[in-house]
Amino acid sequence: MKNYQYPIDLDWSNEDIVHVITFLNAVESTYEQGILFEKFQQAYNQFKEVVPSKSQEKQIGKKFEDISGYSIYRAVQLMRTKLKEENLNKKTQIMHLTMEQRRK
């Protein structure tokens, strides 16, 4: 993982900051080595408790992509695609963005 500053709101509690950073780490893992579906989904759900509005999620996503090159949107879209798949074993399914998926 690269060394950069995460887009966090200083008004968030320590627990909220941990949830947001955990989710951003999950997005990084989706790009770098892959992540268990269940782990990504849990991190996203905790992130949404801290950042419930779509507009704030988009703002954080833009800042994060600008500094890291990783897209929250693409990672979440992959999760949603996996949710729709039949016979998905959510405990063992690994999410990983391919080079082609990264460009879409």
N, C-alpha and C positions, 0 to 999 in steps of 0.2 A: 504494500500500500504506500502511496506517495505521501509526502509531507506537505500539507497545506492546511489552512484554517477552515474549519467547517462553518457553514452559515447557521449560526445559532442566535437566538434572541436572549439577551442578558436578563430579560424579565422572567424567563422560564425558571422553574425550580430545578434543583440539581437532578432530581429524578427525571424530569421532562427532558433535560439536556442529555442525560444518559440514553433515554429512549430514542431521541432524534439521532444521536451519534451511532447508536446500535443499528438503526435503520440505514443510515448512510454507509456504514461498514458493510451491511448486507448488500446494498447496491454495488459497492466496490467488488465484493466477492462474486456477484453475479457476472461481472465482466472478467474478473481475473482468473478464478479457478472453479467457479460454480458454487452453489449453495443448496442445501436441502430446501425443498419447497416449503415444508412446514416451518422451518426456521425463518425464511424470508417472509412468509405470510404473518407469522407472529410479530416480527419486527415492524412490518407495515401497519398492522393493527394498532400496535402501541404508538407508532408515529402519528397515526390518525387521531388518537386520543389527545395528543398534544397539538396537532395541526389539523383541526377538523375542516377548515374551509379549503375549497379547491383553489381559490386565488392565492392563498398563502402557500399552499403546497406547490403551486406553479412558480411563485417567487423564489422559494427555497430551491426548487428544482433547477431553475435558470442559474441561480448563483452557484449551485453545486456543479452543474455541468460546465459553467464558465471556468471554474478553478480546477476541476478534476478531469473533464472530458467524458464523464459518465452521466448517463441520462436516467433520472428517476422515472420519467415517463415510460421509457422503453423497458425498464426492469419491471415496472408494475404491469405493463401490457403483457409481458411474458407470463407473469403470474396469473393474470386473468385468462390468458389463452390456456395455460395449464389447468386452470380450474374447470374449463369447459371440456377438457379431454375426458373421454370415458376411460374407465379402469385405471385412473391415476392413483398410484400408491403414494399418498402425500407424505408419508414418513420417510420414504427412501428416494423419491424422485428428486433428481438434481436439476436445478435451473442454471443454465449457462447461456449467455448471449453469444451466438456465433458472429463471425465477422459480417455476414450478410445482414443479420438482424440489427447489428449496430448501425448500419447505414440507412435503414428505413426511416 
